Amino acid sequence: MSTKTRTGKLETKHAQVFQDLRDRLVSGEYQTGQQLPSEPLLAHEYGVAYMTIRRVITTLVEQGLLYRVRGRGTYVAEPPSVDRLPSLGLLLLRNWHSIDPFYFPPLVSGFVECAQEMGYQVHLADRSEPLLELLRFNELHVQAVACVMLEHDDLKDADDLLDRGVMVVAINNYGGLRRVTSVSPNNRKGCYDATKMMLDLGHRDFVFLAGPRLNLDASERRKGYEAAIREAGSAVKSSVIVETGFMEDAGYAQAKELVRRGTLPTAVMAVSDLPAIGMMKGLQEAGVSIPDDVSIFGFGDFRLSAYMNPALTTVKMALDQIGRRSAEALIAQYRGGRIDKVVIECPIIWRESVAKPRS
């Protein structure tokens, strides 16, 4: 069972009880050394199953907020200082704040929120000076790091950390030779499903706005698109792939080029919402109707996509969930467990920028 929080997110009963009881402990409602009510009494108070309370208490004990005395009960521990909390690292790209305002913030927020809920502090670093950043993790006694992997060159940082005895989780696919846990969106299937849907609607003339070949996300999405086109065989009249990158201006420039050449497809598939939005603006300025003349499909479900006119049909990439699952996988490894691979599905978000092609 779950309910919605004030921010609109779904939250399980376990998460609700955990957060409420933790807030009561931190606020001082229960004093250090005070015995907590029994688990059956707490279960009755919160209206949840006994095992839910049991899990909550166990997590709070692990975080050092409570301690158990065999045969007597559970007591409030002395609150740990921030300096005594175990530390996790999150290694990001250089200038990540400005590279993409839609990709990194929800991913970072999801990771940090989850880690803090589970009693860990997080240190952020970027690849401005990789060696110095890795040494900084060492100085802060960080023993587990999640690395954002967007290009194959990022493997080196993960391997350097592993060589230093640091536990590593890769956010995105890890293509190296070591055994590394990875948490990644199902980019290939998401783009395959989107292209297949367009084919099912009757589209046979495509332009695909591809990202950089060395980018892991872009490469997987391109493979998904190509697989769907290949399966359609001779039914596809035209499939043109243009490398535009991830930003709006590239999609906008490509729209102007398509109009200049007079070779409009019926469907544009984009590696990201941003070039899709740029394409939409460029076509509309030329008097092209969307979706009557050209359907446009994005990838990412960035927050502005729903507010476009028409609203952009896209593939959802749950970046906050990727961040949270990465933190969970890293903490599981830190505690001695192991999760080999987590794949986050990328469902289609149907909106107004896609329709059947004109006959």
N, C-alpha and C positions, 0 to 999 in steps of 0.2 A: 504494500500500500504506500502511496506517496501523496504529498500535497504540494501546492505552490508556495514559494516564499515571496517576500515583498518584491524581490527582483524578478519574479515570474519564473524562476527556475524550479524544476521539480525536485523535491527533497523527500527522501525516505523517512519513515518513522525513526529508524535507527539514527539517521543524521540529525533529526530534530531533537531527539532526546539527548544525544551526545552534546550538541551545541548548547542546549539549555542547561544541562548539568555542569558542563564545563564553565559556562558563564557564571553560574552560581558559586562555583568553587573559586574562580578568579576574582569575583567581586567581593569575596570575604563573607558571604552569607553563612558558609561553614568555616569555622575557625581551625587553624592548624592543630592537629591532634584530636579533633572532634570525631566521634564515630558517626559514620553515615548510617541512615536507616537501612534495614536489611534489603536485599535484592527483591524478595517478594513484595515488601511494602512499597518500594520504588516502582515496581512493575504495576502495582495497583494504582499508585499516584498518577503515573503517566498514561495508564490505560493501554499498556503494551504487554507483549508476551514476556515471560521470565527470561527467555534466551536473548531477547533484545537488550534487556537491562544487563544481563551477564556480559554480553559483547561490549557494551558501552563502558562498564566498570573495568573490564580487562584492558581496553584501550587507554583509559585514564590512568590506570596503574602503570602501563608501559610508558606513558608520557611523564610519569613522576608526580602527578597531581594527587594520587591516592596510593595507599599501601595496604596490603592485607596482613592480618595477624591470624595465623591458623587457629581455628576453634573459637575465635572471638569476633571477627568481623572486619570491616573495611574502614580505614581512617584517612583523614585529610593530611596529606604530606605538606612539608614546607614548600611553598611555590618555588620552582626552579628559576634562576635568573636566565636572561636571554643568553648570556655567555656560556651557560652550562647546557643549553639545548644542543642536541646533535645537529650537525651541519650538512646540508646538501649543496651541490653546485649546479648551476645551469649555465652552460657555455653557449653563447649566441654569436651571431655574425657581427662583423665590424659595422658600426653605424646602424645597428638594427633599429634604433628609434625612428630613423628617417627613411630606411629602405622601403618599407611597406607598412603604412599605418593600419592596415587591416589584418595582416598576417600575424605579426609578432605579439601585439598587446594581449589579445585573448588567450594565446598560447601561454605566455608568461603568467598572466593572471590565474589561469587554471592551475598551472604548476605550483605557484606560490601559495594560493589559497588552500589547495589540498595538502601541501607539505605542512603548512602552519596548523591546519586542523588536526593533523596527526602528530603535532608536537615537535616539528623540525623547523630550524631557521634555514633560509636560503640565501646563498651568495651568488650574485649575477656577475658574469664576466663576458667579455667579447673577444674577438680574434684580432683586435687592433695590433697587439704584440703578443702572439700566441705563447711564446715561451714564458714571458713575464706573467701572463694571466695564469698559466698552469702552475708556476711557482707560487703565485698568490693563493691559489687553492691549497697548496701545500702548507703555507704559513698559517692559514686559517683552520688547519686540521680537517679539511674537507676530504672525506674518504669515499664519497659516492657522487658522481657527476652525470647529469643528463646533457648530451651534446646534440644540438640541432644540426642535422646533416642535410644540406641542400645541394652540395656538389661532391664529386668523388674526392676532391682534394681535402675535404673535411675529415676523411678517414684518418689522416695523419694525427690530428689532435686526439681522436679517440684512442688510437694505438699508443700515443705518447703517454696518455693517462694510464692506460692498462699497464704499460711498462713500469710506471711508478707505483704500481700496486693499488691504483684507484679503481673502484667499481664503476662501470659505465653502462648507461642505457642510451641507445641511439633514438633520437626523435626523428624518424624517417628510416628508410631502409639502410642497413649497414651492409656494405658490399665487400668488406675486408675478409681476412682469413681467420680472425679470432671468433670465439663464441661470444656474441654480444646480444643482449636483449634489445629488441627494437619495438617501437610504437609508431605506427604509420597509418595514414589514410589509405583507403583502397582506391588510389588514383586511377589505376588502369580500368577497373571494373566500373567506376563512376563515369568515366568518359566513354567507355564501351556502351554502357546502358543508355547514356544520353544520345549517342549517335544512332544506336539501334532504334530508339524511340522516334527519331527524326525519319529514319528509313521507313518505319512502320506507318508514319503519317503520309508518306508518299514522296518525300524529298529524294532527289536523285542528282542534284547539282550542288556541290559543297565547296566551301573554303574553310580551311582549318587554320586558325591563328595560333601557331605553335610558339612555345617558349624556347629559351636557350637549350641547345642539345646537351650541355654538361649538367644542367639542372635536373636533379633526381625526380622531382614532382613533374616537371614538364615532360621528361622522357617517358615516364609511366603513362601520363595522360595521352601522349601522342601514340603510344603503343595500343592503348585501348581504342582510340579513334581508328587507327589503321586496321586493327583486327575486325572491327565491325564493317568497315568499308570492304575489306578483303572478302569477308563472308558473303556480302551482298553481290559480289562478282560483277557480271556484265549489266546488272540492273542499274549500277551507278554510271551516270553519263560523264560526270566530271568530278574530280577530287583534287583540289589545289592546296598545298601546304605552304604557308608563308611564316617565316620566323619573325615574330613581332616583339617578343619579350612579354613582360608582365604589366606594362603601364598603359595608361589611357592614350597618351599621345601616339603610340605606335599603332593602336587600333584605329585611331582617327586618321592618321596618314594613309593607312591601307585602304580605308573607306574612300578617301579622295582618289586614290590610284584606281580602284575598281570602277568608280564613276567615270574617271577620265578615259579608261579603256572601253567602257560600255559593256563590261562582261560581268554583270551581277549574277551571283548564284541565287538559288532559292533559300539556302541555309548557310549560316556562318556559325561554326563551332569555335569557341575560344578557350585557350588554356587557363584563362582567369577571367573573373568578372570585369576587371579594369580595362583590358583591351576590348572586351565585348561592349562596354559602355562607350569607349572611344569610337568604336565602329558604329554604334547606334547613332551617336551625335553627328558623325561625318555623313552618314547616309541620309539622315533626316534633313540636314542642311541642304542636301542636293534634291530634296523633294521625294525621296524614297520612303514609302510607307512600311512601317514595321508593325505587325508581321505580315501585312497583305502582300507586299512585294518580296521582302526578305525576312526570314525568321532568324533570330539571334539567340544563341545558347551560351551561357557563361559557366564558370566553375569557381566555387568558393562560397557563394551565398554571403558575401560581405554585406554589412548592414544597409548600405545605400542602395543595394540592388532592388529591394522591394519598393523604393521610392522613385524609381525612374518612370518615365512615361514613354512607352508602356513599361510596366514592371518587368524586370529581367527574369526569365526562366533560367535556372541554374542548377548546379550540382552542389549539394551542401558539404562543406568540409568543417566538421565540428572541432575547431581549433582549441576551444576551452576544454573539451573532453579529451583531446589529444594531450594537452598539458596535464590534466588531472591523472589520466592513465599512466603517463610517463612518471609522475611523482609516485604513484602507487607502486609501479614496477621497480623503481629505484629503491623505495623504502623496503619492499619485500626482499630485494637482494641484500640490502643493508642488514636486515634482520636474519639473514641466513637462508632465505628461500630463493626461488628462481622462477621467472616467467620468461619463456623463450621468445615469444613473439605475440604482439597485440596488433590486430588490424581493425581499424575503425571504418565502418561502412560509410559510403558517400551516396545518400539517396538523392533522387531528383526532386527539386522544388519547382512545381509547375506554376507559372505565372502567365503574363500576357504577351510576351515577346515572341512566342512560337505559335504557329498555326499550320494547317495543311497548305501546301503550295497551290497557287491558282492553277486551274486546269488549262 
